Amino acid sequence: MSMLPPPTLAPPPTNSYMCPYCRLDGPATGTSCVHCGAPVDIRASVSQSGWESQPAIKDMARIQFGQSTCQISGLYVPAAELRLAPGEGVYFSHHQLLWADTTVQLGNQPLKGAWNRKMAGLDMVMMEATGPGSLALADNTPGETIVVPLMPGRAVDVREHRFVMASLNVGYDWYQSGLWYTTRNGDETETHYPAGMFLDRFSATDRPGMLMLHGHGNVFTRDLAEGQSFLMHPGAFLWKDWTVTMTMHMEHPASGGWFGSWQPATPWMRLTGPGRIAVSSKYERMEGTGRVVNSSPCTSVDWNNQQRMAQMAAVQGAYSASKIDDAPFEAALDSFATAQGFVPGKDKNRGISVAHEYQHPAGILVTAGVSDKSGITSVANSALSGLGGMLGGNTAVSGRLNKLMGSLQQGPKADGDPVEGFGFPATWKQVGPGEGTLTVLKDNRVLSVNVRASIPPNDQYAWARAFALAGLTGI
């Protein structure tokens, strides 16, 4: 890494002005930029998202290109009045000509591959005007007429049907946008081009040139850093630097659950820097077109999957938060059981509920377990809430789930006859001739001891009571 200090730049002359929109220097004596027509006295207003509104060219603002000038007249459907110097000229679509002096030489521009230009969105009949003399051009829709000055080596890509005119030294080419997706509606398929099938590319040759475009509504610009990307409504795209790349992006809206109505994907453009881009605030809304079955290279987000992942995370979070440390509980049981001649059997540890088995050679099987009442409720609620969200509008199933959730919120029920001597609420239930269960509720923990043995019920209860008292010391 160099340790040299950064270079210092000499301050610009006091009579010069750098336009924040076209980034070119010009005299500060006028009221508008001589390169793009933006007012020089406007304060730059940049939103937190990085977008800045390109100010409309003031009525009667004058723009210089070469020895010729262009004056923008009008506010709602602006007209460009050009005064062409001898030998200088512009080319434009034939339908945009308003009027022209008889001294202006008009003719068809000798275009290579006229049919290709027609395919690319420019009219097959392109006109060329050469000075001296004056003429006026205008787009036939309300909006903003903007000027994009082109310095040698710079190229911009423009949406179809936004071109107004360009100076003769500006080169033109076209290429396929590369953005498309195919939908199927029943047995019919259709291919869509959200940014247009083709893009027009304009570039300066050996000297600065001028490109004029028309944006529907208001026009906003933004600078993208290297690798920075964002999503844009395809219909709002106006122009971009040739260094900015474009790909498709699909947002798959939530469908309302497994039993809800199906919705198609929403297509967007993903633009990635470096470079400058522009959007217009008026655009055509996209309508539902059926199921998307194919597309150009595309990123996507599935809202249903995001919802399911969030629900699973909630269940996992509730489960992790409610896990029981059963080491003291197991140690207390093991100590008592081995002292009584029992052999520890298999463990059944499930996080919020742990159980340990002990077998006696005399044929007594004891299962002692502890569960977290609040943990069971939390995990159950998280899981059932997730299921309820995915089930969407199925009221019958959702009703059953809500009823089950309500019962789970009450926690485990202690069925059986109340018994004393534990210091906490406890019940004993005789399940059958050879089995009984003792349940003790200590704070939010539920201790249960199940005894299976061919012995009298009183002896079953005695063993259950002894194991419960031992296990309570470890809870």
N, C-alpha and C positions, 0 to 999 in steps of 0.2 A: 504494500500500500504506500502510495506516495505521501511524503510528509510536507510537500510544498503547500503553501496556502492557496486557497482558491483564487482564480484570476479575478481581478476587479474590472468592471466595465465602466467606461466613461459614461456619465449621465447624458441622456439625449438632449439635443438642443431645445431650448425653451420654446421654440416656435414649432416643434414637432409633436405629434400625438400618435400613440399606438392604440389602434382600435381593439377592444377586448373581444370582438366577434370574428373579424377576419384576420387578426394578428398582424396587420401590416401598418407601417409607419406612414403618416401623411401630415400635411400642414394642420396646425391647430387653429387656424384663423377662421375656418368655416364652421357651420353648424352641423355638418354631417360628414361621415367618412367618405373620402373621394373614391375609395375602392369598393365598398359594399353598401354605402348609403345609410349606415346606422348612425343615429344621433351621437355627437361627440360629448354632449352635455348630460347624457343619461347616466344615472348611477347604476353600476352593475348590481344586479339582484340575483343571488345564487341561493337556491334552496338547500336544505340540509342533505338532500339526496344527491346534490351535485348538478342538478339541472338549472340552466339559466334561460330565461325567456329572451329570445332574440327580438329586439325592439323593431316594430314595423318601420319601414323606411318612410320618413316624413314626406308629406305632400310637397312636391317641387324640389326634393333633394336631388342633387346632381352627382353623378358617378363618372369617373374618368377611366377610360381604357384606351391606351395608345394616345392618338391625337383626337379621338372621338369622345363624345359624352353621351350619357344616358340620364334622362330626367324622369323620375317616378311621379306620376300624377294620379290623384285619387286615393281613397282610403278603403273602400269596400271591395271593389274590383279594380285594382290599380292597373294603370296603363304605363308602359315604358316608351317614352318619346326619345328617339335616338337622333343625334346629329352626327352623321358620319363624315369623317375627313376624307379627302380624295384618296382613293386606293384602299381604304379600310372598309371592312364590312362585317356582317353577321349572317348566321344561318338560323332558320326557325321553321316551325310547322306552318304550312300554308294557311290554315284556318285561323291563325292568330294575328294576321295582318289587319290593322284598323284603317290606316291610310298611309300614303307615301307621296313625297314630292315627285314630280315628273323627272327631276334630275337624277333620282336614285335609279341605279341599274338593277332590275329585278330579273331573276331567272331561276331555273331549277339547279339545285346543287348537284354536280356530277358525283354521285355516290357510288361507291363500290358495293356490289351485292344489295341492290335496292330491296329485293325480296327478303333478304335476311333482316334488313332494317325494319321492314314491315312486321316480320315475325317478332322482332325485339320490342315492338311497341311504338316506335317512331313511325310517323306516317310515311308512306312510300313517296309522296310528293313533298320533298323538302325544298324550301326556297332559300335563296341567297340574295342579299341586298348589299350593294357596293356604292360607296359615296363618290362624289359629294352629294349631300342632301339630307333630308329628314324623313323619318317614318315612325309609326307607332305600332306597338304590339300589345296584346293583352290576352290573358287567359279568360275563359268564359264562366268562371266560378268565383264566389267570394273567398277571400283568404288573404294571405300575405305573399307578396312578391319579394323574393330574397335573392341576393347576389352572392355567389361564391367565387371570390378571386382565386385564380389558379396560377401558382408560381411554377416555373419549370421543374419538372420532376414530380409534381403532385398530381394525383388522380383521385377522383371521387366516383362512387357508385350511386346511382339515382334510381328511385322507383319509377316504373313505367308511367307515362302520361303526366309527369311533373315538369318536363322540360319546356322552357319558354324560348330561350335563344342562347347562342354562344357566339363569341367572336370567332372569326375565320381561322385563327391560329390555334383553336382548341380542337384537339382530336377526339373522335368518337369511335367507340367500339361497344360491343354487347356480349353478354355471356349468360348462360343459364344460372338462375339463382341457386339451384341445388336444394331448395326447400320445397318439399312436397309430402303429402300423405294421402293414402287411399282409404275410402270408407265404403262400407257395405250396408245397404238398406234393403233387406229382403234378398232378392236375387240380383239386384243392381249394384254395381260398383262404380265409383267415381274418384278421379284424382284431382286433388286441390293444390293450388299454389298460393299459399297465404301471403307471400311477398311479391307475387307476380311470377310468371314463368321465366322472365328474363329481367336482367338489370342493365341499365345503360351506364357505360363508363366514359367519363370525360376526363381528358388530361391535357395539360399545357405542353407545348412543344419546346421551341427554343427561346421563347420570351413569354412574359406574363399574359394570361388570357382572362376573359370574363365569362362566367356561366350564370345564367339567370334561371331560377326555378320558381314554381308556384306551390305554396303549401296551403292546404285546405285548413281553415281556422287559424289558430296561432301556431307559431313555430318555436320549438325549444331545442337547445343544443346542449351537448355534454361531452367532456373529455374523459376517455377511458385510459387508465394506466395499463401497462404491460400485464396481461393475464387477467385483468379485471373484467367481469362479465355480469350481465343482468338480463332480465327477461323483458320483452316488449310485445305489445299487441301488434300482430303483423300488419294490420290495417293502418297503424299510425306511422310506420316507417317512411321516412322521406329521403335521406341520403346518408352516406357514411364515407369515411376515408377508406381507400382500398386496402389499408392494413388491418381493418376490422373484419373479423371472420364471423360467419353466421351459421347456426345450426338450428334444428328443430328442438322444441321442448314440449312435452305433453303433461298436462295436469289432469289426473283422473279423479274427478269429484267423488265425494262419498256417495255411495249408491243407496243409502238408507238401510243397509244391512243385507244379510243373506236372503231375507224374505221381502226386501223393499224393491222399489222400481229401479231399473237399470238406467244409467246415464252415460253418454259418450264422453270421450276425452276432450279437453279444451286445448287447442294448439296455440303455442307461443313461439316467438323467436328468441334465441339466446345469442347475444352479440358479445364478442370478446375482443378487448383491446390488444395493442395500443391504437389510438386514433380518436377521431371526433365523429359524432353522429348527430342526426337531427330527426325530430319527430314532429308531426302535426297533430293538433288536438281534435280535428274532425276526421272521422274515419267511419267506414261501414262496419256495422256490427256483424259478428259471425253468428250464424244460426246453427242449430243442431243438424248434423249431416249424417248421422248414423254411426255405426260402430267403426272405429279406426282399426284397420287390419294390416296396414303396412305404412312405412314412412321412410324418408331419408334419415341419415344418422341423427339420432335423437336421444336426449335425456328425458327422464320422466319421474314423476312423483305420484304415488298411489295413495290418496287420502285414506282409503279403507285400511290399507296396510299400516299407515302411520297410526291410525286409531287403534288397530289391534296391538301394535307394538307398545303404544302408550298404556293400554289396558294390561298387557302382560307385565310391563314394568311396574305398574301399580300393585299387581298381585305379588310379584316377586319382592317389591319393597315391603309390603305388609308382612309377607312370609318371613323375610330376613329380620324385620324388626321384632317379630314375636317368637323367635326361636328360643327354646328353653335350654339353659345350661343344666343338664341332668346329672352332672358328675357327683355332686353331693348326695342327690337322691339315690343314685345307683350304689354309691359307696355305703350308704346307710342300710339299704336293702341287702346288699351282698354280705355285710357284716352280720346282720341278724340271721339271714337265711342259712349261711354256712355254719353258724353256731348251732342251728337247729337241725343240722343234717341234710339240708337241701342242697341241690347241685344247680348252679346258675345255668339257665338255658339260653335260647336265642333272644336278642334284643330287637325291638321294633321301634326305631327312632324315626320320626317323621317331622322333626323341627318343632311344630307347635303341639305335638303329642308324642310322648315317649313311653314305652312299656318294656318291662323286663319279666322274663319267665323263670320260675324256679320249680324244680321237680324233687320229690322226696321218694326214696325207695319204697315207702309204704303205699305209693300210688296217689299221692296228693300233688296236684298241679296248681300253682299259684301264679297269676299274672297281675302284676302291680304296675299301674301306669299313672302318669300325671299329664294334664293338658292345660293349655293357656286359654282361659275363657275369652279374654279380650282378643287374643291372637286369632282364635277360630272365627270370631265374629268379624274381625278386620279383613282376614283373607277371604272369607266367604262373601262379604259385601263387595270387596274389590273384584272378585271373580264374577259374581253375579251381575254387578253393575256393568262390567265389560260385556257379558253376554247380552244384557238388556240393550246396550248400545248397538251391538251387531245385529240383534234381532229386529231392530228398527220398529216399524209400525205394527208388528203382529201383537195386537192387544191381548189376545187369549194367552199366548205364551208369556208375554211380559207380565200379565196379571198373576200367573202362577209363580213366576220368579219373585215378584214383589212380596207375595204372601210368604214364600219360603224365606226371603231375606228378613221379613219381619219376625218370623219365628226364630231365625238364627241369632238375631240381635238380642234375644232374651237369654242366650247362652245355653249350655247343656242343662237339661232338666235332671234333677235328682229324684227318680221314681223310687218308691219303696216306703217302708215304715221308719219314722224317725227313731234314732238311737242317741244315747247320751254318752258322755265320758271322753269326748275328743277335744272339747274346747271350741269346736266349730260345728256348724250345721252338718249332720250326717244322716244317711238313710241306709237301711239294709233291705235287700230284695231277694227273696228266695225264687230263683229262676226255675228250678226243677228239683227232683229228689236228690240229685247229686251235684247241684251247682247253686251258688249264691254270689251276690255282688254287693260290696260295701262301697258307698260313695261319700266322700268328705269334701266340703267346699271351704278352702282356706284362701281368703282374699279373692284373687282372680284365678287361682289355680284349683283344678278339680282333680282330686286323688280318687282313683277307683282300684279296688282289689277284688279280683275274681278268683273264687276257689272252686276247683272241680275235684271231687273225691267221693268215694262210696262210704261216707261216714255220716253220722247224724247231723241235721242242720245246726244244732247248737255247737258242734265241733267245727263245722265249716265257718260259722260266725266267729268262733274263738280264733281260728287261724287268720281269718280276714282282719280281725281287730288288731292282732299282734303285728301283722305286716303293715297295717295302716299307721299304727303308732310309730313304728320304725321309720316308715317313709316320710312321715310329717316332719321329722327332725332334719330331713335333707331338702325340704321345700322352702 
